[in-house]
Amino acid sequence: MKIVTGKVRFSYVHVWEPASINGSDPKYSVSLIIPKSDTAALEKIKAAIEVAKKEGIARLGGNVPEDLKTPLKDGDIDMPDNEAYLNSYFINANSSMKPGIVDKDVQAITDQSKFYSGCYGRASITFYAYNVNGSKGIACGLQNLQKLSDGERIDGHSRPEEDFDAVQNAEEDFLN
């Protein structure tokens, strides 16, 4: 089942080139940070997870196990040392296919510096059941991304304006 999220914050952005996480096959991925206050979005996500459970009963072995893994995580519990995840839920979405990335006017974003960990937007995602090597759960597939606004970077990468002051005479500065 595909849904479009409300406004989320993007983190761990790997949408330009696929990346291997913990030795897995390289995939495109992003973490979607959803404020706990966005109850409408959370209800829509929970409902989509329930539909995926029902649709995936056969894949899950005919019933839904008690220890079924789900993609919706509590940032206060699962990421307590990461300030960006506090008072939020999050979902890690991934895909073997590159997602479409557009701006608020639905124009393609091709400049990689414009879409980064910390910006805000919406995502179209799907939920589906999996049963791999005895591990059963509901996964989140990444479809497309829409950037709505900039935000403070949360990838540890600083902007040049934060690192440097203007230099009047570069030669004099070098000699001092």
BELKA-V899716 format. One record per residue. N is the residue number from 1. RES is the residue in three letters. PSI is psi in degrees with one decimal (none if undefined). Layout:
BEGIN
n=N res=RES psi=PSI
n=N res=RES psi=PSI
END
This chain:
BEGIN
n=1 res=MET psi=128.4
n=2 res=LYS psi=137.3
n=3 res=ILE psi=162.1
n=4 res=VAL psi=125.7
n=5 res=THR psi=166.8
n=6 res=GLY psi=-164.4
n=7 res=LYS psi=122.7
n=8 res=VAL psi=168.8
n=9 res=ARG psi=135.8
n=10 res=PHE psi=138.9
n=11 res=SER psi=162.0
n=12 res=TYR psi=54.0
n=13 res=VAL psi=114.5
n=14 res=HIS psi=65.7
n=15 res=VAL psi=-5.9
n=16 res=TRP psi=-36.3
n=17 res=GLU psi=140.7
n=18 res=PRO psi=147.3
n=19 res=ALA psi=148.9
n=20 res=SER psi=126.4
n=21 res=ILE psi=119.9
n=22 res=ASN psi=40.2
n=23 res=GLY psi=5.2
n=24 res=SER psi=171.6
n=25 res=ASP psi=140.9
n=26 res=PRO psi=134.4
n=27 res=LYS psi=159.2
n=28 res=TYR psi=138.2
n=29 res=SER psi=161.2
n=30 res=VAL psi=146.5
n=31 res=SER psi=129.1
n=32 res=LEU psi=114.4
n=33 res=ILE psi=119.5
n=34 res=ILE psi=119.9
n=35 res=PRO psi=139.9
n=36 res=LYS psi=-22.6
n=37 res=SER psi=-16.1
n=38 res=ASP psi=70.5
n=39 res=THR psi=-31.0
n=40 res=ALA psi=-45.6
n=41 res=ALA psi=-41.1
n=42 res=LEU psi=-38.8
n=43 res=GLU psi=-40.1
n=44 res=LYS psi=-41.6
n=45 res=ILE psi=-45.7
n=46 res=LYS psi=-39.4
n=47 res=ALA psi=-40.7
n=48 res=ALA psi=-36.9
n=49 res=ILE psi=-40.7
n=50 res=GLU psi=-40.5
n=51 res=VAL psi=-42.8
n=52 res=ALA psi=-37.4
n=53 res=LYS psi=-48.3
n=54 res=LYS psi=-43.6
n=55 res=GLU psi=-25.7
n=56 res=GLY psi=11.7
n=57 res=ILE psi=-46.6
n=58 res=ALA psi=-43.5
n=59 res=ARG psi=-28.0
n=60 res=LEU psi=5.4
n=61 res=GLY psi=19.5
n=62 res=GLY psi=-14.3
n=63 res=ASN psi=165.8
n=64 res=VAL psi=113.5
n=65 res=PRO psi=153.4
n=66 res=GLU psi=-36.6
n=67 res=ASP psi=28.3
n=68 res=LEU psi=130.0
n=69 res=LYS psi=136.8
n=70 res=THR psi=155.2
n=71 res=PRO psi=-16.2
n=72 res=LEU psi=116.2
n=73 res=LYS psi=152.0
n=74 res=ASP psi=116.2
n=75 res=GLY psi=-33.0
n=76 res=ASP psi=-27.2
n=77 res=ILE psi=-47.7
n=78 res=ASP psi=-17.8
n=79 res=MET psi=50.3
n=80 res=PRO psi=-21.7
n=81 res=ASP psi=2.5
n=82 res=ASN psi=107.3
n=83 res=GLU psi=-33.8
n=84 res=ALA psi=-22.0
n=85 res=TYR psi=-3.9
n=86 res=LEU psi=142.9
n=87 res=ASN psi=33.8
n=88 res=SER psi=161.5
n=89 res=TYR psi=164.7
n=90 res=PHE psi=157.0
n=91 res=ILE psi=132.1
n=92 res=ASN psi=116.5
n=93 res=ALA psi=140.8
n=94 res=ASN psi=166.8
n=95 res=SER psi=150.3
n=96 res=SER psi=-14.9
n=97 res=MET psi=141.8
n=98 res=LYS psi=130.8
n=99 res=PRO psi=153.2
n=100 res=GLY psi=140.6
n=101 res=ILE psi=118.6
n=102 res=VAL psi=164.6
n=103 res=ASP psi=-172.8
n=104 res=LYS psi=-19.9
n=105 res=ASP psi=11.4
n=106 res=VAL psi=34.3
n=107 res=GLN psi=136.5
n=108 res=ALA psi=136.2
n=109 res=ILE psi=120.2
n=110 res=THR psi=-18.5
n=111 res=ASP psi=110.5
n=112 res=GLN psi=-24.9
n=113 res=SER psi=-13.3
n=114 res=LYS psi=-16.1
n=115 res=PHE psi=113.9
n=116 res=TYR psi=168.8
n=117 res=SER psi=116.9
n=118 res=GLY psi=-21.6
n=119 res=CYS psi=167.5
n=120 res=TYR psi=150.8
n=121 res=GLY psi=-158.6
n=122 res=ARG psi=158.4
n=123 res=ALA psi=141.3
n=124 res=SER psi=126.9
n=125 res=ILE psi=157.8
n=126 res=THR psi=155.3
n=127 res=PHE psi=137.8
n=128 res=TYR psi=154.4
n=129 res=ALA psi=148.5
n=130 res=TYR psi=155.4
n=131 res=ASN psi=95.5
n=132 res=VAL psi=119.4
n=133 res=ASN psi=42.1
n=134 res=GLY psi=-7.1
n=135 res=SER psi=119.8
n=136 res=LYS psi=141.4
n=137 res=GLY psi=-171.4
n=138 res=ILE psi=129.7
n=139 res=ALA psi=165.2
n=140 res=CYS psi=118.1
n=141 res=GLY psi=137.9
n=142 res=LEU psi=127.9
n=143 res=GLN psi=-74.9
n=144 res=ASN psi=161.5
n=145 res=LEU psi=142.0
n=146 res=GLN psi=120.0
n=147 res=LYS psi=129.0
n=148 res=LEU psi=-34.3
n=149 res=SER psi=160.7
n=150 res=ASP psi=163.6
n=151 res=GLY psi=169.5
n=152 res=GLU psi=130.6
n=153 res=ARG psi=139.6
n=154 res=ILE psi=26.3
n=155 res=ASP psi=7.7
n=156 res=GLY psi=-4.1
n=157 res=HIS psi=124.5
n=158 res=SER psi=161.9
n=159 res=ARG psi=151.3
n=160 res=PRO psi=-36.3
n=161 res=GLU psi=-25.7
n=162 res=GLU psi=-25.9
n=163 res=ASP psi=-29.7
n=164 res=PHE psi=150.1
n=165 res=ASP psi=159.0
n=166 res=ALA psi=143.0
n=167 res=VAL psi=126.4
n=168 res=GLN psi=-45.2
n=169 res=ASN psi=102.9
n=170 res=ALA psi=-34.4
n=171 res=GLU psi=-43.4
n=172 res=GLU psi=-41.9
n=173 res=ASP psi=-38.9
n=174 res=PHE psi=-36.4
n=175 res=LEU psi=-19.1
n=176 res=ASN psi=none
END
